[in-house]
Amino acid sequence: MNFEIYKYSLPKRIFIRIKSFFKNIGIGFINFFINLGKLIKSLFSKINKGIKNFIYNFKNGNMLTKTSYFVMGLSHLFRGQIVRGLIYLILQISFITYIILFGGNYLSMFFENFFIGGHIGRNETSDFWNDELGVFDKVAGDNSFHIVLYGILSLFIIIFFIMVYLSSVKESYKLEQNEIIKKENNGIKKDINNLLDNKFHNTLLIVPMLGLFLFTVVPLVTMILIAFTNYDASHEVPEHLFSWVGFANFKEMFSANSSLGATFWRVLGWTLIWAVFATFTSYFFGMILALLINKKGIKLKKLYRTLFVATIAVPQFVSLLIMSKMLDTGGGTFGSGGGVITQVIERVFNYHLKFGLDINTTRICIILVNMWIGVPYSMLMCSGILMNIPEDLYESARIDGASGIRRFFKITLPYMIFVTGPYLITQFIGNINNFNVIYLLSGGGPGDPLKYTNGAKGTDLLITWLYKLSLGTDRNYKLASVIGILVFIISAVFSLIVYNKSSAVKGEENFQ
């Protein structure tokens, strides 16, 4: 640990630590892009090596091996691996059929205007007069959303087929080499045994990986691409086509001169302020509470812990809904015009609680309610950690004349930060995306129409704003997708940088 810093005054120490923090963030950004460059370089190196091997095997393979480059599994069929050869052949036929009958059409419309901007699809739904029925009828057009979704799915299927194809031709050349050196090729029984024994982990992962691909990867990539379109309520599919617009949505979102940009920066600022206060108030008050309960001489420790655990036992959404009713300005227990408690506060302190009416008051109430919910979790976690701090450290500090406050800052706090560093990062990211507390307490309100647009209000986080843009009355899927991308970037960058700079990673040897 760096003890040199303690020769400075407290304000100077705070300034040095803040300066070091932002310096580490800058270094972290640089290292991130350096490592990303190395990863890309390594990837291209492997691709280059694979292409060279692909060409080499084709040039040096016999006629059967070369034919298998065009008809997958042919080499396997003629060399005794009937089942594997049939699987490769069926996969090739299925892939070609899929592209011709389904995927090819969606891919062509997907890329038709991808680079130049324009409609996703060719024909909009239109009306025509039906003489037989005497009414207007509709002619179904292209569905832009389906084109994006199935276009992405088709791209992944192509990538998967290429991987299988490369595996097939590589195996074909290997089978030829085995024939030359008189080595026996694996039969179907040995392959099955491998799948149920040595490679059983791969067999078990097939279904989870398929589910991950279909229900996570494909929707995620589709959502990212929607951010580069003008898909909103005025382009509801399938009646209307939406278009590629490039980075126009990001430019508008980041522009402080536009009403949308001003709203975004306000919501982002409150999101970060909320995440900091929600994380550290719960953490430090939980730690203080744990220290008080675990202090020697305190009686009824089990009772105190039980009371706080009871708070956790109640479902969070129930607690939040009850608190929202209690704080309601229309007659809640603490709201203006409410019960006895409110009347006493108003008469004695001449203060009217404006929850839901004043933005700053509502924000403070939300942070306080979050403390009530979050402190018991931190208390329980810190209690367990405090019991594992070696008593010898405190005894040595007492012998050296260290006060209780100095023991806390030199022993307890560094140890707690070391153990709970990853937890704090997780909590911070969780609070950035803390939908329940905000939505159930205030619904994101109140809002100032002069400062907030596009459905956002004064206590909305990015995640609650995203929800409103996706499922509200004025749906704006393009902006919701942009916000989703930005939330991911903020969370990922913060997690990677802060974790790698935390004592949990860099100072492990100090706590062995």
Sequence and secondary structure as in RCSB ss.txt:
>XXXX:A:sequence
MNFEIYKYSLPKRIFIRIKSFFKNIGIGFINFFINLGKLIKSLFSKINKGIKNFIYNFKNGNMLTKTSYFVMGLS
HLFRGQIVRGLIYLILQISFITYIILFGGNYLSMFFENFFIGGHIGRNETSDFWNDELGVFDKVAGDNSFHIVLY
GILSLFIIIFFIMVYLSSVKESYKLEQNEIIKKENNGIKKDINNLLDNKFHNTLLIVPMLGLFLFTVVPLVTMIL
IAFTNYDASHEVPEHLFSWVGFANFKEMFSANSSLGATFWRVLGWTLIWAVFATFTSYFFGMILALLINKKGIKL
KKLYRTLFVATIAVPQFVSLLIMSKMLDTGGGTFGSGGGVITQVIERVFNYHLKFGLDINTTRICIILVNMWIGV
PYSMLMCSGILMNIPEDLYESARIDGASGIRRFFKITLPYMIFVTGPYLITQFIGNINNFNVIYLLSGGGPGDPL
KYTNGAKGTDLLITWLYKLSLGTDRNYKLASVIGILVFIISAVFSLIVYNKSSAVKGEENFQ
>XXXX:A:secstr
   GGGGS HHHHHHHHHHHHHHHHHHHHHHHHHHHHHHHHHHHHHHHHHHHHHHHHHHHS HHHHHTTTSTTHH
HHHTT HHHHHHHHHHHHHHHHHIIIIIHHHHHHHHHSTTT EESSS   EEEEETTTTEEEEE    HHHHHHH
HHHHHHHHHHHHHHHHHHHHHHHHHHHHHHTT     HHHHHHHHHTTTHHHHHHHHHHHHHIIIIIHHHHHHHH
HTTB  SGGG TTTS  EE TTHHHHHHH TTSHHHHHHHHHHHHHHHHHHHHHHHHHHHHHHHHHHHHSTT   
HHHHHHHHHHHHHS HHHHHHHHHHHS TTT SSSTT SHHHHHHHHHH     TTTSHHHHHHHHHHHHHHHHH
HHHHHHHHHHHTTS HHHHHHHHHTT  HHHHIIIIIHHHHHHHHHHHHHHHHHHHHT HHHHHHHTTT    TT
T  TT  TT  HHHHHHHHHHSSS  HHHHHHHHHHHHHHHHHHHHHHHHHSHHHHSGGGG 
